[in-house]
Amino acid sequence: MLTLNIWPLFNKPMFDHINTILLVCSIFNGLIITGLLVFRAKHRLANIVLAFYVMLLSVRVIVYLLGKEHLYDPYSWLYLPPLEVSLAYGPCIYLYLKALLSRSLSKLDWLHLTPFVCQVSYYSVLMFVVPLGHRADALAFHMDWIRHLESFLVTLSMGSYLLLSWFSFGLYRQWSNDQFSDSDNYRLTWLRSFLGMTSTFFLLWVISAVSHVFISSSFSSQFYLFAAQALLLCFLSFESWRHSHFEYPAHADLKADIASISWLTANSLNQQKHKNENSRNEPKLHDQAHSWLALIEKGNWWQEQEISLATVAKRLGTNTSSLSRAINTLSNENFNSLINRLRIQYVCDRLSERYLEQDILELAFEAGFNSKNSFNRNFKRFVGKTPSQYRLSMSTK
């Protein structure tokens, strides 16, 4: 049976040089974007954390490149410089997300970087404190024991922080859906892509770590993994710069940490208590909800494109929690659904008018929508037809 193995082609000198050039380009790309993000005025804190994360990924490719070029054999001390910064990956992902969505980081938040500081300190001691005569023994102990422990801790750290970050993302998405009438403005495409890319990087990390422990692998055989990481670094660099100016509404109460998970448990335990309290206050709350809903409808507040739960609550002289609970009690929907339902009802009423020649998209903007996609999706959701189908059905009556 004839088989074709093309992998040896990529080990030839010409391809080896091309591979090296590609890795070097990804490193320079990451470092350039790092510098640009640091000096980005908007979202300064979040962009600094993101720049640090991109720089760490660039350093990881540098560490591999040193091995690929066989520099560790004649210069074994290169194992020891504090370039291994992998315990900062997980905390940086979480801190970037929190800084971007809450606009601030507390002093306690920075403690998440403590393992990273310990890691850098350990390598600094090996490099600059351990006497030269004992360095070979220290390196042997490091390669036999510490490296595997370090790999396990990094895997545990990245996995835990990724879970926290996805959880934080979910909390923020739920909050934005409840707070804003047109949630398409905050669909969090970049954050979803960022977490997706970092999850991919985590998967590549796990594959690399497992291959080091259970498979006798060389730097050459690891190239495909680091090539994928280099491509991921390039994509992440460009996308992070492209979205570094995007404005996200600040959620000052976002607490996506371990305490948030306990909140879920406490929330489920207290659901029956709140249900009993709501049942006792239901008549009063129902009347209040009717009054508030009438003001929202008669005032045509739903036609304002930037209307939010906080804005309406302020006009009504109440708070967002009371207003949200009242809307849910009366119509079993959240603020976003209420506003969009009123907008769709307005468009349907206008489309039902005989001889109306106004453009459908113009009606959508008049109703308060600020994007065609949001209008079409909500129209299909509430009416069960597309706007064009509905208009055609009205014209045949």
C-alpha positions in Angstrom: 0.0 0.0 0.0 1.4 3.4 -1.0 1.4 6.0 1.6 2.4 9.6 1.3 4.1 11.2 4.4 4.6 15.0 3.8 5.6 15.8 7.4 9.4 15.3 6.8 9.2 18.0 4.1 8.5 20.5 6.9 11.7 19.4 8.7 13.9 20.5 5.8 16.1 23.6 6.4 14.0 25.9 4.1 10.7 25.1 5.8 12.4 25.2 9.2 13.5 28.8 8.5 10.0 29.7 7.3 8.5 28.2 10.4 10.9 30.3 12.5 10.1 33.4 10.6 6.4 32.9 11.2 6.9 32.4 14.9 9.1 35.5 15.1 6.4 37.5 13.2 3.7 36.4 15.6 6.0 37.5 18.5 6.6 40.9 17.1 2.9 41.3 16.3 2.0 40.5 19.9 4.6 42.9 21.3 3.6 45.7 19.0 -0.1 45.3 20.0 1.0 45.2 23.6 2.5 48.6 23.3 -0.5 50.0 21.4 -2.9 48.7 24.0 -0.9 50.2 26.9 -1.3 53.7 25.5 -5.0 53.3 24.5 -6.8 56.0 26.5 -10.2 54.4 26.5 -10.7 51.6 29.0 -7.1 52.2 30.2 -7.2 49.7 33.1 -8.8 46.9 31.1 -6.5 47.5 28.1 -3.4 47.4 30.3 -4.5 44.0 31.7 -5.2 42.8 28.1 -1.8 44.1 27.0 -0.1 42.1 29.8 -2.0 39.0 28.7 -1.0 39.4 25.0 2.6 39.9 26.1 2.6 36.7 28.2 1.4 34.8 25.2 4.2 36.3 23.1 6.7 35.3 25.8 5.4 31.7 25.7 6.2 31.6 21.9 9.6 33.0 22.7 10.3 30.2 25.2 9.3 27.6 22.6 11.4 29.3 19.9 14.5 29.1 22.0 14.0 25.3 22.3 13.2 24.9 18.6 16.5 26.6 17.7 18.3 24.2 20.0 19.5 26.9 22.3 18.7 25.0 25.5 21.4 22.4 24.8 24.5 24.6 24.8 22.9 27.1 27.1 21.1 25.1 29.8 20.8 28.2 32.0 18.1 29.5 29.5 15.7 27.2 31.4 16.1 29.4 34.4 15.4 33.0 33.4 12.0 34.2 34.7 10.3 33.8 31.3 7.9 31.1 32.4 4.9 33.3 33.4 2.1 30.8 32.8 0.5 31.2 36.2 -0.6 34.6 35.2 -2.7 33.4 32.2 -5.9 32.5 34.1 -5.9 35.6 36.4 -5.3 38.0 33.5 -8.3 36.5 31.6 -10.6 37.1 34.6 -9.2 40.5 35.6 -9.5 41.8 32.0 -13.2 40.8 31.9 -13.9 42.3 35.3 -12.0 45.6 34.5 -13.9 46.0 31.2 -17.3 45.3 32.6 -17.1 47.0 36.0 -14.5 49.7 35.1 -12.5 49.1 38.2 -10.4 46.6 40.1 -10.1 46.5 43.9 -6.8 45.9 45.8 -8.0 42.4 46.6 -8.5 41.7 42.9 -4.8 42.1 42.3 -4.1 39.3 44.8 -5.1 36.9 42.0 -1.7 37.5 40.6 0.1 36.2 43.7 0.9 32.7 42.2 2.4 34.4 39.2 4.6 36.6 41.5 5.7 33.4 43.3 6.5 31.7 40.0 8.6 34.6 38.8 10.3 34.8 42.2 11.2 31.1 42.0 12.8 31.4 38.6 14.6 34.6 39.7 16.1 32.8 42.7 17.3 29.9 40.5 18.8 32.3 38.1 20.4 34.9 40.3 20.7 33.5 43.8 21.6 29.8 43.5 25.4 29.5 43.2 26.8 28.6 39.8 28.2 25.4 41.1 24.9 24.1 42.4 22.8 25.3 39.4 23.1 22.0 37.5 21.6 20.1 40.5 18.9 22.8 40.9 18.1 22.5 37.2 17.9 18.7 37.4 15.5 18.8 40.4 13.4 21.4 38.6 13.1 19.3 35.4 12.3 16.1 37.4 9.8 17.5 39.8 8.9 21.2 39.8 8.2 21.4 36.0 5.4 18.7 36.3 3.9 20.3 39.4 4.0 23.7 37.7 2.2 22.3 34.6 -0.5 20.9 36.8 -1.0 24.1 38.7 -1.2 26.2 35.5 -3.8 23.8 34.1 -5.8 24.0 37.3 -5.5 27.8 37.4 -6.5 28.4 33.8 -9.4 26.0 33.9 -10.7 27.6 37.1 -10.4 31.2 35.9 -12.0 30.3 32.6 -15.0 28.9 34.4 -15.2 32.1 36.5 -14.9 34.2 33.4 -17.6 32.4 31.5 -19.8 32.7 34.6 -19.1 36.4 34.8 -19.9 36.8 31.2 -23.2 35.1 31.7 -24.1 37.3 34.6 -23.3 40.4 32.6 -25.3 39.3 29.6 -28.3 38.6 31.8 -27.9 42.0 33.5 -27.7 43.8 30.1 -30.7 42.0 28.8 -32.7 43.1 31.8 -31.4 46.7 31.8 -31.5 47.8 28.1 -34.3 47.8 25.6 -32.1 47.1 22.6 -29.6 44.4 23.8 -28.2 44.1 20.3 -26.0 47.0 21.2 -24.4 44.9 23.9 -24.4 41.4 22.3 -20.8 41.0 23.6 -19.5 39.5 20.4 -15.9 40.5 21.3 -16.1 39.1 24.8 -17.5 35.8 23.5 -14.8 35.6 20.9 -12.1 36.5 23.5 -13.3 33.7 25.9 -13.6 31.3 22.9 -10.0 32.1 21.9 -8.6 31.7 25.4 -10.5 28.5 25.8 -8.9 27.2 22.6 -5.5 28.3 24.0 -6.3 26.3 27.2 -7.1 23.2 25.1 -3.8 23.6 23.3 -2.0 24.0 26.6 -3.5 20.8 28.0 -2.5 18.9 24.9 1.0 20.2 25.1 1.2 19.5 28.9 0.0 15.9 28.5 2.3 15.2 25.6 5.3 16.4 27.7 4.3 14.1 30.6 3.3 10.9 28.8 5.0 11.2 25.5 8.7 11.7 24.7 8.3 14.7 22.5 10.8 17.0 21.0 10.5 20.7 20.2 10.1 19.9 16.5 7.2 17.5 17.1 5.5 20.3 19.2 5.6 22.7 16.3 2.0 22.3 15.2 0.8 23.1 18.7 2.8 26.3 19.0 2.1 27.2 15.4 -1.6 27.1 16.3 -0.8 29.2 19.4 1.1 31.7 17.3 -1.9 32.1 14.9 -4.2 32.4 17.9 -1.8 35.1 19.3 -2.0 37.0 16.0 -5.8 36.9 15.8 -6.2 37.8 19.5 -3.8 40.7 19.0 -5.6 42.2 16.0 -9.1 41.7 17.5 -8.1 43.0 20.9 -6.9 46.2 19.3 -9.9 46.5 17.0 -12.3 46.2 19.9 -10.3 48.1 22.5 -12.4 51.2 22.1 -15.8 49.6 22.4 -18.0 50.9 25.1 -19.7 48.5 27.5 -22.1 49.7 30.2 -20.5 49.5 33.6 -21.9 47.0 35.9 -20.6 48.2 39.2 -22.0 45.3 41.2 -20.6 42.5 39.0 -19.0 40.0 41.4 -18.1 37.0 39.3 -15.9 35.3 41.8 -16.3 32.4 44.2 -18.9 34.4 46.2 -21.0 34.6 43.1 -21.4 30.8 43.0 -22.5 30.8 46.6 -25.0 33.5 45.6 -26.6 31.1 43.3 -27.2 28.6 46.1 -28.5 31.4 48.4 -30.7 32.6 45.7 -32.3 29.2 45.1 -32.8 28.8 48.9 -34.5 32.1 49.2 -36.8 31.8 46.2 -39.7 30.4 48.2 -39.3 33.2 50.8 -39.5 35.9 48.1 -42.4 34.1 46.5 -44.3 34.2 49.8 -43.5 37.9 50.3 -44.6 38.7 46.7 -47.9 36.8 47.2 -48.7 38.9 50.3 -47.9 42.2 48.5 -49.3 41.1 45.1 -52.4 43.3 45.1 -50.5 46.5 45.9 -47.7 45.5 43.5 -50.2 44.7 40.7 -51.8 48.2 41.0 -48.4 49.9 41.0 -47.3 47.9 38.0 -50.5 49.0 36.1 -49.8 52.6 36.9 -46.2 52.5 35.8 -47.0 50.6 32.6 -49.6 53.2 31.7 -47.1 56.0 32.1 -44.5 54.1 30.0 -47.1 53.6 27.2 -48.7 57.0 27.3 -45.4 58.8 27.5 -44.1 56.8 24.5 -40.9 56.2 26.4 -40.5 53.0 24.5 -39.8 55.0 21.3 -36.5 56.3 22.8 -33.7 54.2 21.3 -31.4 54.5 24.4 -34.1 53.9 27.0 -33.0 51.7 29.9 -34.5 50.2 33.0 -32.5 52.7 35.1 -33.8 55.7 33.1 -37.4 54.6 33.4 -37.1 53.9 37.2 -35.6 57.3 37.8 -38.6 59.0 35.9 -41.0 56.9 38.0 -39.3 57.8 41.2 -38.5 54.2 42.1 -35.5 51.8 41.8 -34.6 49.3 39.1 -35.4 46.3 41.4 -38.9 47.4 42.2 -39.7 48.3 38.6 -38.3 45.0 37.2 -40.3 43.0 39.8 -43.5 45.0 39.0 -43.1 44.4 35.2 -42.5 40.7 35.8 -45.5 40.5 38.1 -47.9 42.2 35.7 -46.8 40.7 32.3 -44.4 37.9 33.2 -41.6 39.5 31.1 -38.5 41.6 31.7 -38.0 45.2 30.8 -36.3 44.4 27.4 -39.3 42.2 26.3 -41.8 44.8 27.4 -40.3 47.7 25.5 -39.7 45.6 22.3 -43.3 44.3 22.5 -44.7 47.8 22.6 -42.4 48.8 19.7 -43.6 45.8 17.6 -47.2 46.6 18.5 -46.7 50.1 17.2 -45.2 48.8 13.9 -48.0 46.3 13.5 -50.7 49.0 14.0 -49.1 51.2 11.4 -48.7 48.4 8.9 -52.4 47.6 9.4 -53.3 51.0 8.1 -54.7 51.0 4.6 -52.7 52.8 1.9 -49.7 53.1 4.2 -46.6 53.4 1.9 -44.0 54.2 4.6 -40.9 52.0 4.5 -40.8 49.2 7.1 -37.3 50.0 8.3 -38.3 53.6 8.7 -41.2 52.5 10.9 -38.8 50.4 12.9 -36.5 53.3 13.6 -39.6 55.4 14.4 -40.7 52.8 16.9 -37.3 53.0 18.7 -35.2 50.2 17.2 -31.7 51.2 16.2 -30.8 48.2 14.0 -32.5 46.2 11.3 -31.3 42.9 12.8 -32.8 43.7 16.2 -36.1 44.7 14.6 -36.4 41.6 12.4 -35.6 39.3 15.2 -38.1 40.8 17.6 -40.8 41.0 15.0 -40.4 37.3 14.2 -40.4 36.6 17.9 -43.6 38.4 18.7 -45.6 38.1 15.5 -44.4 34.8 14.1 -43.9 36.3 10.6 -41.3 38.6 9.0 -42.3 42.2 8.6 -42.8 41.8 4.8 -45.0 38.7 5.3 -47.1 40.6 7.8 -47.5 43.6 5.5 -48.5 41.3 2.6 -51.1 39.5 4.8 -52.6 42.9 5.8 -52.8 44.1 2.2 -54.8 41.0 1.2 -57.5 41.5 3.8 
